Amino acid sequence: MSTIPTTDLRRAAEDCVELVDAQFGRHLDWSVDSLDELDEVCAELLAQGPLDDQRLERWRELVGSYTGEVLIRAYGGRWGAHEQAPGALAVLVEGTAAFPFGVAGKILTGEFASLASLARALPLIIASGRRSD
């Protein structure tokens, strides 16, 4: 697993915080609990109907970046690339890869329900990996 430059990802995460506050009046504070707020924002976006391709890609970038930064802050991870998913950005924590952009894309198309559940499940997945080593 390799590390990748993170400046653009952090900026997109900050943009997400600003846009969610400006457009939805919701405060994202970089905590795992703030992903519940972001889940609600995604639900509000979907309630307006399917996002067009350009809007979907922009929100996927914002939501995925913010979610990844929350995972990194909460669990001491880092951005990286995973050999088994070439080209997909991942958050790497203790040998476990989480794919926040994939989850964001599924949420924004109505295929998956919760960013917060990803964040809350990650420590359990990591612990399970430790036990099987």
N, C-alpha and C positions, 0 to 999 in steps of 0.2 A: 504494500500500500504506500502510495507516495503523497506528499503534502503539495498543496497548490497555493498560489497567491490568493490572499483573502481580502484585499482592499475593496474590490468591487462588491464582494458579497456583504461585507460590513456596511458599505454605503447603501446598498439595496435594502438591508435590514433597517437601517435608520430611516430610509425613505418610507418603508412600510409603517413604522411608528408614526411618522408625521402625517401620512395620508389617512391612516385609520383614525387618528385624532381629528383631522380636518373634515373628513367626509362622514364619519360615523360617530364622532364625539366619544370615542372609546380610548382609554389610556392603556398602552402596552408598556409594561415595566421590566421586560427581559426575564421574567420569572416563568416557571412551568405553568403556574396558574394563569398567566396572561394568555396562554394558548387557548384557554376556554373563551376568552374575549375574541380572539382571532377566529375561532371556530364559529362564533356567532356572526362575525362580520362576513365570513364566507357564506354562511347560510342566508344572510341578507342579500348578498350579491346574487346567489342562485335564485332567490325568491323573485328577483326581477326578470328572470328568464335566463336561458343559456348565454354565456359570454361569447362574444365574437372572438375569432382567433387571436387578434392583436391584443384585446383586453385580457383574454385568458392567459396569454403568454406573459404579459406584464404582471398580472396578479400572481401567477405561479412563481415568477422571479421574486416578487416582494415577499410573499408568504413563505416560500421555501427558504429564502435567505434569513428571514426573521426566525423561523422555526429552527434552522440550523444553528444560528447564533445562541438561541436559548439553550439548545442541547449542549453546546460547547461550554457555555457559562455554568450550567447546572451540573454537568458531569465531567468537566475537564477534558473534553475532546478537542478535536481539530478538524478542519476541512481537509479533505484528501480525495484521492481517486482509488477506486477498488478494482483489482484485477478482474474480478468476475463480472463487473459491470462497466466495461470500457466506455469512457465518455460521460459517465454519470457521476455527478458530484455527490460525495458522501460526507457524513460526519463520522469520524473514527474515534471510538472510545474503547480503550482496553481491548483491542482486537475485534471489536464489533462494529459493523458499519450500519448506519441509518441513512435513509435516502429521503431527506425532507422535500426535495423538489418533486419526486415521484408521488409522495403522499399529498403534497399540495395540489398537484395536477389532478389527482383522483378526487380530492375534496371539491375542487372547483368545477368538476364535471359531474358531481353527485354520485361518484362511485364509492366513496369512502367517507366515514362520518366525522373523524376527529383527529386534529393535530395533537390535542392534549393527551389522547390515549397513546399515541406514539411516544411522547415524552415520558409518560408515566410507566409505560411498558419497558422502556430501554434499560433501566437498572435491573429489572427482573431477567431480561435476556442476557445481560452481562454476567449476572450472578450465576445463571444457568450454565453459561460457557465456562466459568471458573470451576464449577463442580465437575464438568465433564473432562477437564484437562488432566 
